[in-house]
């Protein structure tokens, strides 16, 4: 039964979000100082123009709609479409001029943010690989594998090839994820509530295993067959098979680390899964190559023992804390309300207190060296637990802003519906800031904590109507068919009107909905955001 459970966990399918119905396609052609706009409407549908500048349209349009507008009078077109069964949510489309200078600036900023994101994923992968080295599934394999290569006669060359094989396998896994799901689906996966629930359960199961409640292993026949094949095969293929044996044998320890990394990378960019696996594989391959270069180090390396059990328990607490991030995304996306911010912080406090107390227990009976090592972990763990405590009373505790549910920012009225927010803006004459965000967006939480909660920024935001639109909100749009969610509608608005599907993404509009500044994406510098504001 355990093996069946493990195999199911190893090959659990990921679920992609469904696409929206879009029966209206817009296009535009410039002719001198004018633009000819055309809407092509699918058969069986008709289009309603809700808002378009000062023009009024009382009729419904089928098949197509064509109008010529002076460039100076161009405004976004707000519309929806209906057939005999349903109506789509209102959408906004605006014509993009052939002058792409502003777009080039925006794209340059986006590329810079993508590069930063890839470096973050690489470092997270590298850190995950370092953690994996000290697990009881990997550490004992190092001396056996290095000794095997030295006895085989290949020595240094074969050990380096072995390290490269590990890198090839894990990077290949990252590329496979990208190829199977594609760029747009990867972002959907990272915010998909079902996927987040699955990974929450997987991390909880693995953490309970690390606590010693039960043991998770892949079938012995898998690793035995691969090891036998590797020993009977020569050349690079045998080394690649040995590396694959390591992947199989170490799965029970590396599985949750890899799974967490891939889900986190999926929301970043197309290359992120492969980059994350590259960092993970480089770190994991390091000890095999280094011990092969300097085999005398093997004699000085600590043997498997009680310290490894302690490491497993510490890792179990960390996995349990991290699992809440995935549960939180699903909880917010569906509006369940089962994991409020205070409860999230309370469980994290318990986890880090648990690390400190566990390592303090029976510390007198360990060697001086291990006392020092334990102290290096105990002090930060207990300090972090005490740092989190004020969060129970509403303090920002910005260090966990990327993981915890967002906190309410005082003194700010927020609209979560585009129509309501724009109606209020026209009524009050205030400009608008639209915040395209996501419950599963790590950078969104960071920007809220470090920028939007800044006192100077909050003072300036009083001049605006603030509209916060979640692109992964799974709740159905009221009075609309259940197939269309609030997140689908918000995502369509961002794509169609502003040509972006990345979050966070901030837009400034005047009360009539006209864009008054280039959009801005992720930053942790409050002054950069303040300089972007027009009012």
C-alpha positions as CSV (number, residue, x, y, z in Angstrom):
1,X,0.0,0.0,0.0
2,X,2.8,2.4,0.8
3,X,4.5,1.7,-2.5
4,X,1.2,2.4,-4.4
5,X,0.8,5.6,-2.4
6,X,4.4,6.6,-3.2
7,X,4.0,5.9,-7.0
8,X,0.8,8.0,-7.1
9,X,2.6,10.8,-5.4
10,X,5.5,10.6,-7.8
11,X,3.5,10.7,-10.9
12,X,0.5,12.8,-9.9
13,X,-0.8,14.7,-12.9
14,X,-0.9,18.5,-12.8
15,X,-4.2,20.2,-13.8
16,X,-4.2,23.2,-16.1
17,X,-6.9,25.9,-15.9
18,X,-9.6,26.0,-18.5
19,X,-9.5,28.8,-21.2
20,X,-12.1,31.5,-21.5
21,X,-14.6,31.8,-24.3
22,X,-13.7,34.7,-26.5
23,X,-16.1,35.0,-29.5
24,X,-15.0,38.5,-30.5
25,X,-11.7,39.3,-32.1
26,X,-10.6,42.9,-32.6
27,X,-8.1,44.4,-35.1
28,X,-7.1,47.8,-36.3
29,X,-5.5,49.4,-39.4
30,X,-4.1,52.9,-39.5
31,X,-4.9,55.2,-42.4
32,X,-3.2,58.6,-42.0
33,X,-4.7,60.3,-38.9
34,X,-7.4,57.7,-38.5
35,X,-7.7,54.1,-37.4
36,X,-10.2,51.6,-38.9
37,X,-11.3,49.3,-36.1
38,X,-13.0,46.0,-36.8
39,X,-14.6,43.4,-34.5
40,X,-15.0,39.9,-36.0
41,X,-17.8,38.0,-34.2
42,X,-18.2,34.2,-34.2
43,X,-21.3,32.7,-35.8
44,X,-24.1,32.4,-33.3
45,X,-23.0,35.3,-31.2
46,X,-23.8,39.0,-31.1
47,X,-21.8,41.8,-29.5
48,X,-22.9,44.7,-27.3
49,X,-20.8,47.8,-27.0
50,X,-21.1,49.0,-23.4
51,X,-18.8,52.0,-23.6
52,X,-16.8,53.7,-26.4
53,X,-15.8,57.3,-25.8
54,X,-18.7,59.7,-26.3
55,X,-20.5,57.4,-28.8
56,X,-23.7,55.6,-28.0
57,X,-24.7,52.3,-29.6
58,X,-28.2,51.0,-29.0
59,X,-28.0,48.0,-31.4
60,X,-26.5,44.6,-31.2
61,X,-23.9,43.6,-33.8
62,X,-23.5,40.2,-35.4
63,X,-20.8,38.9,-37.8
64,X,-18.7,42.1,-37.7
65,X,-18.5,45.7,-36.6
66,X,-16.4,48.3,-38.3
67,X,-15.8,52.0,-37.4
68,X,-13.2,54.6,-38.4
69,X,-11.9,56.8,-35.6
70,X,-9.5,59.7,-35.5
71,X,-6.3,58.9,-33.6
72,X,-6.9,61.8,-31.3
73,X,-10.3,60.4,-30.4
74,X,-9.2,56.8,-29.7
75,X,-10.4,55.4,-26.4
76,X,-10.7,51.8,-25.0
77,X,-13.8,49.9,-26.2
78,X,-15.8,48.1,-23.5
79,X,-18.0,45.3,-24.7
80,X,-19.4,41.8,-24.1
81,X,-20.9,39.1,-26.3
82,X,-24.0,36.8,-26.0
83,X,-25.4,33.7,-27.7
84,X,-28.6,31.9,-26.9
85,X,-27.2,30.3,-23.8
86,X,-24.8,32.7,-22.1
87,X,-23.2,36.1,-22.0
88,X,-19.5,36.7,-21.5
89,X,-18.1,39.0,-18.8
90,X,-17.5,42.6,-20.0
91,X,-14.1,43.0,-21.6
92,X,-12.0,46.0,-22.6
93,X,-9.9,46.3,-25.8
94,X,-7.8,49.2,-26.9
95,X,-5.9,49.7,-30.2
96,X,-2.1,49.7,-29.9
97,X,-0.5,52.3,-32.1
98,X,2.4,51.4,-34.5
99,X,4.6,53.7,-32.4
100,X,6.0,51.0,-30.1
101,X,8.5,53.2,-28.2
102,X,6.6,53.0,-24.9
103,X,6.1,49.3,-25.4
104,X,9.9,48.8,-25.8
105,X,10.5,50.6,-22.5
106,X,7.9,48.5,-20.8
107,X,9.3,45.3,-22.3
108,X,12.8,46.2,-21.2
109,X,11.5,46.6,-17.6
110,X,9.8,43.2,-17.9
111,X,12.9,41.5,-19.2
112,X,14.9,43.0,-16.3
113,X,12.3,41.6,-13.8
114,X,12.4,38.2,-15.6
115,X,16.2,38.1,-15.3
116,X,15.9,38.8,-11.5
117,X,13.3,36.2,-11.2
118,X,15.4,33.6,-12.9
119,X,18.3,34.3,-10.6
120,X,16.0,33.9,-7.6
121,X,14.8,30.6,-8.9
122,X,18.4,29.4,-9.5
123,X,19.4,30.3,-6.0
124,X,16.3,28.6,-4.5
125,X,17.2,25.5,-6.5
126,X,20.8,25.6,-5.3
127,X,19.7,26.0,-1.7
128,X,17.3,23.1,-2.2
129,X,20.1,20.9,-3.6
130,X,22.4,21.8,-0.6
131,X,19.6,20.7,1.8
132,X,19.1,17.5,-0.2
133,X,22.8,16.5,0.2
134,X,22.4,16.1,4.0
135,X,19.3,14.0,3.9
136,X,19.6,10.3,4.8
137,X,18.7,9.4,1.2
138,X,21.7,11.1,-0.4
139,X,24.5,11.4,2.2
140,X,25.2,7.7,2.6
141,X,25.3,7.3,-1.2
142,X,28.3,9.7,-1.6
143,X,31.1,7.5,-0.2
144,X,29.7,4.3,-1.9
145,X,29.3,6.0,-5.3
146,X,32.7,7.7,-5.2
147,X,34.4,4.4,-4.1
148,X,32.7,2.6,-6.9
149,X,34.1,5.0,-9.5
150,X,37.6,4.9,-8.0
151,X,37.6,1.1,-8.0
152,X,36.2,1.0,-11.5
153,X,39.4,2.8,-12.7
154,X,37.7,5.9,-14.2
155,X,38.5,8.0,-11.1
156,X,38.2,11.8,-11.6
157,X,36.9,11.8,-15.1
158,X,34.0,9.4,-14.4
159,X,33.1,11.2,-11.2
160,X,32.9,14.5,-13.1
161,X,30.8,12.8,-15.8
162,X,28.6,11.4,-13.0
163,X,28.0,15.0,-11.7
164,X,27.2,16.2,-15.2
165,X,24.8,13.3,-15.6
166,X,22.9,14.4,-12.5
167,X,22.7,17.9,-13.9
168,X,21.4,16.6,-17.3
169,X,18.7,14.5,-15.6
170,X,17.3,17.3,-13.4
171,X,17.5,20.0,-16.1
172,X,15.8,17.6,-18.4
173,X,13.0,17.2,-15.8
174,X,12.6,21.0,-15.8
175,X,12.5,21.2,-19.6
176,X,10.0,18.4,-19.7
177,X,7.7,20.3,-17.4
178,X,8.0,23.3,-19.7
179,X,7.4,21.3,-22.9
180,X,4.4,19.4,-21.5
181,X,2.5,22.5,-20.2
182,X,3.9,25.5,-22.1
183,X,4.4,29.1,-21.0
184,X,0.9,30.2,-20.2
185,X,-0.2,26.9,-18.5
186,X,2.8,27.1,-16.2
187,X,1.5,30.3,-14.7
188,X,-1.9,28.7,-14.3
189,X,-0.4,25.7,-12.6
190,X,1.4,27.8,-10.0
191,X,-1.9,29.5,-9.0
192,X,-4.3,26.5,-9.7
193,X,-6.1,25.8,-6.4
194,X,-6.3,22.0,-7.0
195,X,-2.5,21.8,-7.7
196,X,-1.8,23.8,-4.6
197,X,-4.0,21.5,-2.5
198,X,-2.2,18.5,-3.9
199,X,1.2,19.9,-3.0
200,X,0.0,20.9,0.4
201,X,-1.0,17.2,1.0
202,X,2.3,15.9,-0.5
203,X,4.4,18.1,1.8
204,X,2.4,17.2,4.9
205,X,2.8,13.5,4.0
206,X,6.5,13.8,3.5
207,X,6.9,15.9,6.7
208,X,5.1,13.2,8.7
209,X,7.5,10.7,7.1
210,X,10.5,12.7,8.2
211,X,9.0,12.9,11.7
212,X,9.3,9.1,11.7
213,X,5.6,8.1,11.6
214,X,6.2,6.0,8.5
215,X,8.7,5.5,5.7
216,X,8.2,6.4,2.0
217,X,10.3,4.6,-0.5
218,X,10.0,3.7,-4.2
219,X,9.9,0.0,-5.1
220,X,13.3,-1.6,-4.5
221,X,13.1,-3.4,-7.8
222,X,13.4,0.0,-9.6
223,X,16.7,0.9,-8.1
224,X,18.0,-2.7,-8.2
225,X,17.3,-3.0,-11.9
226,X,18.9,0.3,-12.7
227,X,22.0,-0.4,-10.6
228,X,22.4,-3.9,-12.2
229,X,22.0,-2.3,-15.7
230,X,24.6,0.4,-14.9
231,X,27.2,-2.2,-13.7
232,X,26.8,-4.3,-16.9
233,X,26.9,-1.3,-19.2
234,X,30.0,0.6,-20.2
235,X,30.8,4.2,-21.2
236,X,28.8,7.3,-20.5
237,X,25.5,5.3,-20.6
238,X,26.5,3.3,-17.5
239,X,27.3,6.6,-15.7
240,X,24.0,8.1,-16.7
241,X,22.2,5.0,-15.4
242,X,24.1,5.3,-12.1
243,X,22.9,9.0,-11.9
244,X,19.3,7.8,-12.6
245,X,19.7,5.3,-9.8
246,X,20.6,8.1,-7.4
247,X,17.5,10.0,-8.5
248,X,15.3,7.0,-7.8
249,X,16.9,6.1,-4.5
250,X,16.9,9.6,-3.2
251,X,13.3,10.4,-4.2
252,X,11.8,10.1,-0.8
253,X,14.0,13.0,0.4
254,X,14.4,15.1,-2.8
255,X,10.8,14.6,-4.0
256,X,9.2,17.4,-1.8
257,X,12.1,19.8,-2.5
258,X,11.9,19.3,-6.3
259,X,8.1,19.4,-6.3
260,X,8.0,22.7,-4.3
261,X,10.7,24.2,-6.5
262,X,8.9,23.3,-9.7
263,X,5.6,24.7,-8.5
264,X,7.3,27.9,-7.4
265,X,9.2,28.2,-10.7
266,X,6.1,27.6,-12.7
267,X,4.8,31.1,-11.9
268,X,7.9,32.9,-12.9
269,X,8.8,32.4,-16.6
270,X,9.1,29.8,-19.4
271,X,12.7,29.0,-18.5
272,X,12.3,29.0,-14.7
273,X,11.7,25.2,-14.2
274,X,14.9,24.3,-16.1
275,X,16.9,27.1,-14.3
276,X,15.6,25.9,-10.9
277,X,16.6,22.3,-11.7
278,X,20.0,23.5,-12.9
279,X,20.7,25.1,-9.5
280,X,19.4,22.1,-7.6
281,X,21.5,19.6,-9.7
282,X,24.7,21.7,-9.4
283,X,24.5,21.7,-5.7
284,X,23.6,18.0,-5.5
285,X,26.4,17.0,-7.8
286,X,29.1,19.0,-6.0
287,X,29.9,16.5,-3.2
288,X,30.3,13.6,-5.7
289,X,32.7,15.6,-7.8
290,X,34.7,17.1,-5.0
291,X,35.1,13.9,-3.0
292,X,36.3,12.2,-6.2
293,X,38.9,14.9,-6.7
294,X,40.0,14.7,-3.1
295,X,39.1,11.1,-1.9
296,X,41.0,11.7,1.4
297,X,38.2,14.0,2.4
298,X,35.9,10.9,2.7
299,X,37.8,9.8,5.8
300,X,37.0,13.2,7.5
301,X,33.4,13.4,6.4
302,X,30.9,12.6,9.3
303,X,29.2,9.2,9.1
304,X,25.5,8.7,9.1
305,X,24.1,8.7,12.6
306,X,22.0,10.6,15.1
307,X,22.8,14.0,13.4
308,X,21.0,12.8,10.3
309,X,17.9,12.0,12.3
310,X,18.0,15.5,13.8
311,X,18.4,16.9,10.3
312,X,15.3,15.0,9.1
313,X,13.2,16.4,12.0
314,X,14.3,20.0,11.3
315,X,13.5,19.5,7.6
316,X,10.1,18.0,8.6
317,X,9.2,21.2,10.6
318,X,10.3,23.4,7.6
319,X,8.2,21.4,5.1
320,X,5.2,21.5,7.4
321,X,5.5,25.3,7.6
322,X,6.1,25.6,3.8
323,X,3.0,23.5,3.1
324,X,0.8,26.2,4.5
325,X,1.7,28.5,1.6
326,X,0.1,26.1,-0.8
327,X,-3.0,25.6,1.3
328,X,-3.3,29.4,1.7
329,X,-3.4,29.9,-2.1
330,X,-6.3,27.5,-2.5
331,X,-8.1,28.9,0.6
332,X,-8.0,32.4,-0.8
333,X,-8.7,31.5,-4.4
334,X,-12.0,29.7,-3.4
335,X,-12.8,32.1,-0.5
336,X,-13.0,29.3,2.1
337,X,-11.6,31.4,5.0
338,X,-10.1,28.3,6.8
339,X,-6.6,29.8,7.1
340,X,-6.6,33.4,8.2
341,X,-3.4,35.3,8.5
342,X,-3.2,35.0,12.3
343,X,-3.6,31.2,12.2
344,X,-0.9,30.9,9.4
345,X,1.5,32.9,11.6
346,X,0.6,30.9,14.7
347,X,1.5,27.6,13.0
348,X,4.7,29.0,11.7
349,X,5.6,30.1,15.3
350,X,4.9,26.6,16.5
351,X,7.1,25.1,13.8
352,X,10.1,27.3,14.5
353,X,9.7,26.9,18.2
354,X,9.6,23.2,17.6
355,X,12.9,23.3,15.8
356,X,14.6,25.1,18.7
357,X,13.1,23.0,21.4
358,X,13.8,19.7,19.7
359,X,17.5,20.6,19.2
360,X,17.8,21.9,22.7
361,X,16.4,18.6,24.1
362,X,19.2,16.4,25.4
363,X,21.9,18.9,24.0
364,X,24.1,18.1,27.0
365,X,24.8,14.6,25.7
366,X,26.2,15.6,22.3
367,X,29.8,16.5,21.5
368,X,31.1,20.1,21.6
369,X,31.2,20.4,17.8
370,X,27.6,19.3,17.5
371,X,26.5,21.7,20.3
372,X,28.0,24.5,18.3
373,X,26.2,23.3,15.1
374,X,22.9,22.9,17.0
375,X,23.3,26.4,18.5
376,X,23.8,27.9,15.0
377,X,20.3,26.5,14.1
378,X,18.6,27.0,17.5
379,X,19.3,30.7,17.9
380,X,17.9,31.8,14.5
381,X,14.9,29.5,14.9
382,X,13.9,30.8,18.3
383,X,14.6,34.4,17.3
384,X,12.5,34.0,14.2
385,X,9.6,32.5,16.2
386,X,9.7,35.6,18.6
387,X,9.9,37.9,15.6
388,X,6.7,36.4,14.2
389,X,4.8,36.8,17.5
390,X,3.7,40.4,16.9
391,X,2.1,39.2,13.7
392,X,-0.6,37.6,15.8
393,X,-1.7,41.2,16.7
394,X,-1.5,42.5,13.1
395,X,2.2,43.5,12.8
396,X,3.5,43.3,9.2
397,X,6.3,40.7,9.8
398,X,7.6,41.4,6.3
399,X,10.0,38.5,6.3
400,X,7.2,36.1,5.5
401,X,5.2,38.4,3.2
402,X,5.9,36.1,0.3
403,X,4.2,33.2,2.0
404,X,1.5,34.4,4.4
405,X,-1.9,35.6,3.4
406,X,-1.9,39.4,2.6
407,X,-2.6,41.8,5.5
408,X,-5.2,44.5,5.3
409,X,-3.5,47.9,4.7
410,X,-5.1,50.5,7.0
411,X,-6.7,53.7,5.6
412,X,-7.2,52.3,2.1
413,X,-10.6,51.7,0.4
414,X,-10.2,48.8,-2.1
415,X,-12.5,47.8,-4.8
416,X,-12.3,44.2,-6.1
417,X,-14.6,44.8,-9.1
418,X,-13.5,46.9,-12.1
419,X,-16.9,48.3,-12.9
420,X,-17.6,49.4,-9.3
421,X,-14.2,51.0,-8.9
422,X,-14.5,52.9,-12.2
423,X,-18.0,54.0,-11.4
424,X,-16.8,55.4,-8.0
425,X,-13.8,57.1,-9.8
426,X,-16.2,58.9,-12.3
427,X,-18.4,59.9,-9.4
428,X,-15.6,61.4,-7.3
429,X,-13.3,62.6,-10.1
430,X,-10.4,60.7,-8.7
431,X,-7.7,58.9,-10.8
432,X,-7.5,55.1,-10.6
433,X,-4.8,52.6,-9.8
434,X,-5.5,49.0,-10.9
435,X,-3.4,46.3,-9.1
436,X,-3.4,43.1,-11.1
437,X,-2.4,40.5,-8.5
438,X,-2.8,36.9,-7.6
439,X,-3.3,34.9,-4.4
440,X,-0.4,32.6,-5.4
441,X,1.9,35.5,-6.5
442,X,4.9,35.7,-4.2
443,X,6.2,39.0,-5.6
444,X,2.8,40.5,-5.1
445,X,2.9,39.8,-1.4
446,X,6.5,41.2,-1.2
447,X,5.5,44.4,-3.0
448,X,2.4,44.9,-0.7
449,X,4.6,44.5,2.4
450,X,7.6,46.6,1.3
451,X,5.9,49.2,-1.0
452,X,2.2,49.6,-0.5
453,X,2.4,49.5,3.3
454,X,5.1,52.2,3.3
455,X,3.7,55.4,5.0
456,X,4.7,57.7,2.2
457,X,3.2,55.5,-0.4
458,X,-0.1,55.1,1.6
459,X,-0.3,58.9,1.9
460,X,-0.1,59.3,-1.9
461,X,-2.5,56.5,-2.6
462,X,-5.2,58.5,-0.8
463,X,-5.4,60.5,-4.0
464,X,-6.5,57.4,-6.0
465,X,-9.3,54.9,-6.3
466,X,-7.6,51.6,-5.7
467,X,-8.9,48.6,-7.7
468,X,-7.3,45.2,-6.7
469,X,-8.0,42.5,-9.3
470,X,-7.0,38.9,-8.5
471,X,-6.4,36.8,-11.7
472,X,-6.7,33.5,-9.9
473,X,-9.9,34.1,-8.0
474,X,-11.9,30.9,-8.6
475,X,-15.3,32.2,-7.5
476,X,-17.9,32.4,-10.2
477,X,-18.9,35.9,-11.5
478,X,-22.4,36.7,-10.1
479,X,-25.2,36.3,-12.6
480,X,-22.8,34.7,-15.0
481,X,-22.4,30.9,-15.9
482,X,-20.1,29.0,-13.4
483,X,-17.6,28.4,-16.2
484,X,-16.5,32.0,-16.0
485,X,-14.6,32.9,-12.8
486,X,-13.7,36.3,-11.4
487,X,-10.1,35.5,-12.0
488,X,-10.8,34.7,-15.7
489,X,-12.5,38.0,-16.2
490,X,-9.7,39.9,-14.5
491,X,-7.0,38.1,-16.4
492,X,-8.8,38.8,-19.7
493,X,-9.0,42.5,-18.8
494,X,-5.3,42.6,-18.2
495,X,-4.4,40.7,-21.4
496,X,-6.8,42.5,-23.7
497,X,-6.4,46.1,-22.5
498,X,-2.8,46.2,-21.3
499,X,-1.1,43.4,-23.1
500,X,0.4,41.6,-20.1
501,X,-0.3,38.4,-18.1
502,X,2.4,38.9,-15.4
503,X,1.7,39.9,-11.8
504,X,2.1,42.2,-10.0
505,X,1.2,44.8,-12.6
506,X,0.0,48.3,-11.8
507,X,-1.8,50.7,-14.1
508,X,-2.8,54.4,-13.7
509,X,-6.0,55.6,-15.3
510,X,-8.0,58.8,-15.3
511,X,-11.6,58.7,-14.1
512,X,-12.7,58.0,-17.7
513,X,-10.5,55.0,-18.0
514,X,-7.7,56.5,-20.1
515,X,-4.2,55.4,-19.3
516,X,-2.1,58.2,-17.9
517,X,1.3,56.5,-17.3
518,X,3.2,53.4,-18.5
519,X,2.4,50.4,-16.2
520,X,4.9,49.4,-13.5
521,X,5.7,45.9,-12.4
522,X,7.6,44.4,-9.4
523,X,9.8,46.6,-7.2
524,X,10.7,46.7,-3.5
525,X,11.7,50.4,-3.7
526,X,9.0,52.7,-2.3
527,X,10.6,55.8,-4.0
528,X,10.5,54.1,-7.4
529,X,6.7,53.6,-6.9
530,X,6.2,57.1,-5.6
531,X,8.0,58.6,-8.6
532,X,5.7,56.6,-10.9
533,X,2.6,58.1,-9.3
534,X,1.2,61.1,-11.2
535,X,-0.9,62.5,-8.2
